Amino acid sequence: MREAEQVLVQDFLAALQAATGSELIDQKDEVAFDDRQRLDALLRVRMPNHPDIVPIAVEAEDATYPRDARRLVEFLKAFNAQGTHDRPPAAPVVVANYLTGTARDVLRECGVNYFEASSGTLFFRFGTWLIDIERPSKRALDRKIGSVFTGAREQVVHALLMHWHRAGARAWLAGNELANLAETSAFTVSKTLQELEKHEWVEATGTGPSQRRRLKNPAGLLDAWGDEWMRRARSEPRTRWYTYAGGRGGIVDRMLEKLENRQGWAISGTAAANARVPHLTAVDRVLVIVPPGLSLPWAEGMALEPADKGSNITFVERTGTSLQFLDEQAERPKSRFASPFIQYLDLLDGVGRNKELAREYRSQIFKLEERDHD
């Protein structure tokens, strides 16, 4: 067992002792079983008010994703299946520096205990004992997950969701097809899909050049993207403006007139969502994606008035993913509306009735249930 794994095992033991007052009787490392496999550590612990010594089977990992969690469940089951009179079944435990939330859920559902060293989270159930100490994960793994939703990788995520939205849940596609759809390299697609598979958002079939993938858990992927989108939105350059908007088309048509002959823009948020699913809510403001550094020049060129209060236009400066898969409405020639996924993500800001609208939009457009912890 490597030094890093030894440290994780000792950290778990210290946390268990602090929570229960238990005592370590002995510890065996690299316990062989099944002629091929080795368990990282087998502990024998005396628990207060428990007549027998409790065996604990511990497997250590650096970072554990859902796919890793399922593999570890099977590994620990296999270890206990090899139990003898001298080695009765042990309480299974996964210890890791970082555990994703879904990995924790998988372990709980399968009856496997866990300890996350970076946060001190401990779940341990044995006999009449139940220790459930839940603490937020440290940002290190969150940053790693968040990296999937940046730059060209985010374009791959967007393209994958759009393919699912257009073709349905059974639609498989090859890596080169996804690269063309995302307008990025095959290397970026491969690295992104590998990360998505760890979270079980994507599944694969075949091998080598014939390998194809499809979206397995669109709701989970969209939720994770939404979390990262809202975190990032807090630092986006945004400016607020006002212009008179009379006429039947209101603020949307007014802005389409002003944006004509300009490049690199799209309408998103409430106005775009209402255009796709009419009458979900009244529209009295519009969110416009504009190129970086052009908010002020464009506002001046359109004769917009600065308005911290009472604004009906918000400019947000973006490139890349936000401008993928734009829609032009037939009744509004030369219009440029953000893709349905960008529209949904922008509704998560909760402004006005946006939270309610996001729920309705998610159900009507994507046919997805609202996330449980929304």
Secondary structure by P-SEA (a helix, b strand, c coil): ccaaaaaaaaaaaaaaaaacccccccccccccccccccccbbbbbbcccccbbbbbbbbbbccccaaaaaaaaaaaaaaaaaccccccccbbbbbcccccaaaaaaaaaabbbbbbcccbbbbbbcccbbbbbbbbccaaaaaaaaccccaaaaaaaaaaaaaaacccccccccaaaaaaaacccaaaaaaaaaaaaaaccccccccccccccccccaaaaaaaaaaaaaaaaaacccccbbbbbbccccaaaaaaaaaccccbbbbbcaaaaaaaccccccccbbbbbbccccaaaaaaaaccccccccccbbbbbbccccccbbbbbccccccccccaaaaaaaacccccaaaaaaaaaaaacccccccccc
